[in-house]
């Protein structure tokens, strides 16, 4: 199992220098990745300082050499996939092939989309997400690409350079469990980030839900002929420092990444609080 740290792109983390310092701490303390939220607005009734996640990832990439970096998650439906393809490719080169792209519909929909006159229909957003992922994959191939979708069009375009990672930067798909459509989508790509019960409070995920989600993903991968291909299964919450017996049960359920998160509340975007946990290092098997 590998271990990541998850932070929002607002509050204390709206400062690229603060994120760079935190990224160095993540690497030095033995964690394997740092993931950053991708919001343009978050709970618009609140006034938050919010930074662009791609600038934050650039700051983190410039001061680290080992850890993976990425978004968790990017709402692809509010992005032009050609611009997103360029950003992620450039960061993959900057980091020497350390990028991971976490994707999903994005929340809150009324804030992220409706506040800017974008569609808020989840069906439409899901269509745009799927078309965007297809276009990302084809552009990253380096081959000449033509795509005519309902929402996205690409006409005879060749993108160079390709990402360092081949065949593409890994795409992990997030969604709320037991909502099955996002997990079916995840099974077609490179990883799944199911939001399980207690996720908002950063509670350890219920093992019965972890096992159910894992079995569903395995079945979907097998049906698609992808059972033997690499695939990441990501769950998270707040873990104790040191030995943690729950880790063994998560490994047995097929989990490949533990994502360390702060609960929603006053500590969510507090750099000192997450730094204290980072410095203790990831949990260990009992």
Wavefront OBJ file of the C-alpha trace (Angstrom):
o trace
v 0.000 0.000 0.000
v 1.048 3.568 -0.677
v 0.150 6.707 1.281
v -0.915 10.180 0.172
v -1.838 13.484 1.804
v -4.906 15.408 0.650
v -5.350 19.200 0.986
v -7.836 21.785 -0.339
v -6.764 24.627 -2.608
v -8.126 27.274 -0.254
v -7.478 28.754 3.173
v -3.842 28.363 4.229
v -3.235 26.387 1.033
v -4.129 29.294 -1.253
v -0.463 30.312 -0.868
v 1.852 28.501 -3.332
v 4.842 28.982 -1.013
v 2.944 27.305 1.844
v 2.064 24.373 -0.421
v 5.696 24.064 -1.526
v 6.831 23.876 2.099
v 4.142 21.308 2.846
v 5.089 19.220 -0.197
v 8.694 19.050 1.036
v 7.431 17.881 4.435
v 5.282 15.205 2.769
v 8.303 13.888 0.885
v 10.681 14.036 3.854
v 8.237 12.254 6.192
v 7.941 9.226 3.917
v 4.544 9.752 2.288
v 4.134 8.801 -1.375
v 1.952 11.566 -2.831
v 0.294 14.940 -2.322
v -3.148 15.571 -3.823
v -4.810 18.983 -4.119
v -8.469 19.861 -4.574
v -9.582 21.621 -7.761
v -12.222 24.259 -6.965
v -12.928 27.661 -8.449
v -15.654 28.264 -5.846
v -16.328 26.249 -2.708
v -19.519 26.965 -0.781
v -20.037 30.384 -2.331
v -21.941 31.597 0.742
v -18.489 31.625 2.352
v -15.740 33.991 1.242
v -12.572 31.933 0.805
v -9.119 32.644 -0.566
v -8.794 30.065 -3.375
v -5.740 29.317 -5.528
v -5.400 27.669 -8.904
v -4.439 24.011 -8.263
v -2.134 23.851 -11.287
v -0.001 26.674 -9.929
v 0.064 24.952 -6.530
v 1.139 21.676 -8.151
v 3.865 23.526 -10.038
v 5.180 24.922 -6.765
v 5.108 21.446 -5.213
v 6.752 19.859 -8.249
v 9.667 22.276 -8.231
v 10.710 21.423 -4.656
v 10.175 17.637 -4.643
v 11.766 14.746 -6.525
v 10.002 11.558 -5.416
v 6.363 11.947 -4.433
v 3.463 11.681 -6.858
v 1.391 14.838 -7.360
v -2.099 15.410 -8.669
v -5.616 16.698 -8.295
v -8.358 15.029 -6.310
v -10.510 15.801 -8.081
v -10.659 17.872 -11.297
v -14.197 18.493 -12.659
v -13.381 17.713 -16.292
v -16.844 18.843 -17.424
v -15.997 22.480 -16.626
v -12.692 22.308 -18.505
v -11.711 22.394 -22.158
v -9.977 19.020 -22.490
v -7.324 20.372 -24.853
v -6.235 22.935 -22.234
v -6.314 20.339 -19.481
v -4.245 17.986 -21.648
v -1.566 20.660 -22.052
v -1.462 21.519 -18.344
v -1.160 17.928 -17.164
v 1.413 17.049 -19.838
v 3.565 20.044 -18.920
v 3.436 19.102 -15.231
v 4.246 15.485 -16.039
v 7.416 16.701 -17.777
v 8.234 19.134 -14.975
v 7.985 16.334 -12.400
v 9.664 13.630 -14.452
v 6.509 11.560 -14.787
v 4.995 11.961 -11.306
v 1.512 13.250 -12.157
v -1.838 11.577 -11.432
v -5.115 13.095 -12.634
v -8.072 12.548 -10.319
v -11.377 13.341 -12.036
v -15.110 13.445 -11.389
v -18.220 15.582 -11.803
v -17.182 18.062 -9.124
v -19.025 19.487 -6.139
v -20.940 21.622 -5.272
v -22.534 21.640 -8.741
v -24.485 24.860 -8.169
v -21.269 26.643 -7.183
v -18.771 25.134 -9.611
v -21.105 25.273 -12.615
v -24.354 27.140 -11.949
v -22.677 30.253 -10.558
v -21.022 30.755 -13.950
v -23.981 29.927 -16.176
v -22.761 26.395 -16.899
v -25.148 23.414 -17.129
v -25.987 21.779 -13.799
v -27.669 18.634 -15.128
v -25.687 15.672 -13.811
v -26.534 13.727 -16.943
v -25.028 16.460 -19.133
v -21.991 16.794 -16.867
v -21.438 13.033 -16.987
v -21.572 13.120 -20.784
v -19.050 15.962 -20.876
v -16.820 14.120 -18.412
v -16.788 10.939 -20.492
v -16.120 12.797 -23.736
v -13.389 14.844 -22.067
v -11.635 11.714 -20.791
v -11.768 10.120 -24.234
v -10.228 13.233 -25.789
v -7.503 13.434 -23.116
v -6.532 9.834 -23.767
v -6.423 10.301 -27.546
v -4.477 13.568 -27.410
v -1.941 12.030 -25.019
v -1.376 9.202 -27.506
v 0.570 11.585 -29.732
v -1.366 10.328 -32.752
v -3.438 12.507 -35.037
v -6.853 12.858 -33.375
v -10.348 13.507 -34.662
v -13.328 13.262 -32.332
v -16.924 14.356 -32.854
v -18.924 14.133 -29.646
v -22.115 15.666 -28.379
v -20.197 18.263 -26.363
v -16.545 18.065 -27.458
v -15.037 18.309 -30.938
v -11.445 17.736 -32.078
v -10.586 17.951 -35.766
v -7.314 16.533 -37.047
v -5.041 17.562 -34.163
v -1.703 16.092 -33.101
v -0.506 16.928 -29.570
v 3.212 16.922 -28.837
v 4.985 16.298 -26.582
v 3.229 13.325 -25.093
v 3.301 12.861 -21.309
v 6.364 11.184 -19.840
v 4.155 8.372 -18.549
v 2.909 5.914 -21.127
v 0.347 5.184 -22.359
v -0.961 8.193 -20.396
v -0.929 10.013 -17.089
v -2.946 7.733 -14.756
v -6.615 8.743 -14.510
v -8.374 8.022 -11.221
v -12.143 8.527 -11.086
v -13.986 9.662 -7.959
v -17.625 9.234 -7.009
v -19.936 8.524 -4.118
v -20.408 4.881 -3.194
v -22.820 3.051 -3.659
v -23.604 5.207 -6.718
v -22.596 2.742 -9.441
v -22.195 4.870 -12.635
v -19.021 6.672 -11.444
v -17.523 3.356 -10.312
v -18.303 1.817 -13.707
v -16.524 4.805 -15.237
v -13.583 4.333 -12.867
v -13.255 0.671 -13.826
v -12.562 1.702 -17.432
v -9.612 3.877 -16.439
v -6.670 3.547 -14.034
v -8.072 3.920 -10.542
v -11.120 4.519 -8.353
v -11.659 6.963 -5.480
v -14.991 5.978 -3.904
v -16.393 8.385 -1.314
v -17.593 6.086 1.462
v -19.662 6.673 4.587
v -18.043 9.129 6.986
v -15.874 10.669 4.269
v -16.869 14.243 5.175
v -15.788 13.613 8.767
v -12.582 11.904 7.540
v -13.589 8.779 9.459
v -11.918 5.474 8.534
v -14.061 3.860 5.820
v -16.423 1.044 6.870
v -14.767 -2.234 5.875
v -18.002 -3.699 4.504
v -18.268 -0.762 2.083
v -14.604 -1.076 1.113
v -15.050 -4.771 0.354
v -18.272 -4.192 -1.600
v -16.718 -1.433 -3.702
v -13.616 -3.512 -4.328
v -15.606 -6.528 -5.484
v -17.720 -4.361 -7.776
v -14.660 -2.777 -9.356
v -12.984 -6.160 -9.829
v -16.097 -7.533 -11.546
v -16.345 -4.526 -13.849
v -12.658 -4.764 -14.730
v -12.990 -8.470 -15.489
v -16.039 -7.906 -17.688
v -14.102 -5.263 -19.651
v -11.130 -7.591 -20.096
v -8.936 -5.415 -17.875
v -8.507 -7.719 -14.878
v -4.769 -8.158 -15.454
v -4.022 -4.456 -16.043
v -2.694 -2.228 -13.200
v -5.471 -0.498 -11.250
v -5.477 1.603 -8.081
v -8.162 1.477 -5.387
v -7.987 4.591 -3.185
v -9.724 5.119 0.163
v -9.033 7.662 2.855
v -9.768 9.427 6.095
v -7.823 10.359 9.219
v -5.437 7.661 10.429
v -3.433 7.359 13.646
v 0.331 7.623 13.587
v 2.257 4.391 14.081
v 0.765 0.900 13.940
v -2.815 0.629 12.712
v -4.452 -2.837 12.475
v -7.096 -1.557 10.041
v -4.425 -1.258 7.355
v -4.149 -5.031 7.015
v -7.890 -5.347 6.434
v -7.744 -2.619 3.784
v -4.876 -4.353 1.998
v -6.817 -7.632 2.045
v -9.802 -5.786 0.496
v -7.615 -4.706 -2.430
v -6.912 -1.092 -1.395
v -3.661 0.166 -2.944
v -3.594 3.749 -1.590
v -4.509 5.304 1.753
v -5.325 9.030 1.358
v -4.844 11.058 4.553
v -7.542 13.732 4.967
v -8.705 16.287 7.503
v -12.397 16.409 8.474
v -14.633 19.192 7.199
v -14.501 22.020 9.688
v -12.048 24.551 11.044
v -9.023 22.256 10.576
v -9.773 21.405 6.938
v -7.633 24.203 5.493
v -5.314 24.668 8.488
v -1.700 24.097 7.460
v -0.408 23.637 11.019
v -2.928 20.877 11.760
v -2.134 18.795 8.685
v 1.610 19.472 9.088
v 1.552 17.907 12.562
v 0.051 14.728 11.098
v 2.410 14.745 8.096
v 5.496 14.937 10.287
v 4.408 11.775 12.138
v 4.637 9.812 8.878
v 2.150 7.408 7.330
v 0.523 4.668 9.426
v 2.179 1.245 9.561
v 0.911 -2.317 9.568
v 0.497 -3.699 13.069
l 1 2 3 4 5 6 7 8 9 10 11 12 13 14 15 16 17 18 19 20 21 22 23 24 25 26 27 28 29 30 31 32 33 34 35 36 37 38 39 40 41 42 43 44 45 46 47 48 49 50 51 52 53 54 55 56 57 58 59 60 61 62 63 64 65 66 67 68 69 70 71 72 73 74 75 76 77 78 79 80 81 82 83 84 85 86 87 88 89 90 91 92 93 94 95 96 97 98 99 100 101 102 103 104 105 106 107 108 109 110 111 112 113 114 115 116 117 118 119 120 121 122 123 124 125 126 127 128 129 130 131 132 133 134 135 136 137 138 139 140 141 142 143 144 145 146 147 148 149 150 151 152 153 154 155 156 157 158 159 160 161 162 163 164 165 166 167 168 169 170 171 172 173 174 175 176 177 178 179 180 181 182 183 184 185 186 187 188 189 190 191 192 193 194 195 196 197 198 199 200 201 202 203 204 205 206 207 208 209 210 211 212 213 214 215 216 217 218 219 220 221 222 223 224 225 226 227 228 229 230 231 232 233 234 235 236 237 238 239 240 241 242 243 244 245 246 247 248 249 250 251 252 253 254 255 256 257 258 259 260 261 262 263 264 265 266 267 268 269 270 271 272 273 274 275 276 277 278 279 280 281 282 283 284 285 286
